[in-house]
Amino acid sequence: MKICIHRGTAEIGGSCVEIQSKKTRIIIDAGHPLSGAKGSLPPDIASIDAVLISHPHQDHYGLIEELPPKIPVYIGELSQELIQTSRLFTKKQLLSNSFNNFKPWKSFTIGDFKITPYLVDHSATDAYGFLIEGEDKRIFYSGDFRGHGRKQKLFKNILSSPPKSIDLLLMEGTAINRGEPEFPDEDSVEEAILKELTEHDIPCFLICSSQNIDRLVSAYKASATARRIFVVDIYTAWVLKEVSTIISKNIPTIDWDIVRVLSKGRTAAAHYRVIKGHKQHFKGFVYELYKENNVITIDEIAKNPKNYFIKNNYIEEIADKTNCDQMTVIYSMWKGYMSKEFNPSGYKRFRDLKDSSTVNFVYAHTGGHADLEELKKYAEAIAPKVLVPIHTEHRDLYSEYFDNVHPLKDGDTFELT
């Protein structure tokens, strides 16, 4: 069995790993580089038997639209839905790949390979690692993972019952050199949000990814404790509905008592046009948006803005229409998005909010990746014969912390014998 990391040995993102037996070739992840550089698939991609996608982040799936349509793409059901929906909301066509959905811990076969998806704790929901077995060898691909989110039980399960007899572990190291985090886990983020909602009697807004379900649950729980209504935009409302339908009924949706969707007025117009223009895809969701107990208007919010915690991209406009002369904005994403380097089209807006005299700008975020201590526990539990760094800018650090490390460079091939 041969392994070639086409991209990802010296950067975070752009992941693309090939595993080859005598008769079968598969690709794990086909991601866009986070750097903004143009990523590419292997030149002989047409002869690949299948592609596995670990989770719905662009740096792991962004190149699948360039795949030949006949190549099967194996992906979680929710991941596929989130990818397709995000394309509609960014005015792109739905992908026409040959999708095949897998389920956690349910093995399936591609040619010579038996593959078992392991659901993992990550900032993206429906994220997986993969056990790949073939030719009497066993490879484990960690995917992106952590042990400090709301699904940390999944991390603990791997530590207590790891995949056995692993010949090679491909382990991510995004945060291997980031030091002690300001917010060590999701609970600490929820506490920080709750503090702002209760200590400051002013309107409060949330900036976070609509696909970071852990963060949305934290926001909802803090809202409930603070006795505020959690208000979301149409896109976020749809994401919550799909996660609730496919994964767990415990995810808050707009038909819950203290959740509302801002589905009227100019701020909702762009999202509404997407929903209305693709009714078949959104399965009648357009009607749920206007049920009496689901919807809220800006005029209603304006009557008492401090009673609401609002997740919406149009913060400045809503603040203006509700006459908010002071407000709290909780920024709950990676700090890199506040820099021109990583967010050239949007960083200035975040900076302006941060620097505004009318805004109490608060950072509250925990990372989506394992810290050094979690990585150590993970590698020790799996105890591979060979450990290969991936999805990291610091592959040379691995040998300081782990045993049996074999760093590769992009394009290198490693053969398990």
Buried (B, 14 or more C-beta within 10 A) or exposed (E): BBBBBBBBBBBBBBBBBBBBBEEBBBBBBBBBBBBEEEBBBBEEBEEBBBBBBBBBBBBBBBBBBEBEEEBBBBBBBBBBBBBBBBBBBEEEEEBEBBBBBBEEEEEBEBEBBEBBBBBBBBBBBBBBBBBBBBBEBBBBBBBBBBBBBBBBEBBEBBBEEBBEEBBBBBBBBBBBEEEEBBBEBBBBBBBBBBBBBEEBEBBBBBBBBBBBBBBBBBBBBBBBEBEBBBBBBBBBBBBBBBBBBBBEEEBBBBBBEBBBBBBBBEBBEBBBEBBEEBEEBBEEBBEBBEEEEBBBEBEBBBEEBBBBBBBBBBBBBBBEBBEBEBBBBBBBBBEEBBEEEBBEEEBEBBBEBBEBEEBBBBBBBBBBBBBBEBBBBBBEBBBBBBBBBBBBBBBEBBBEBBEBBBBBEBEBEBEBE
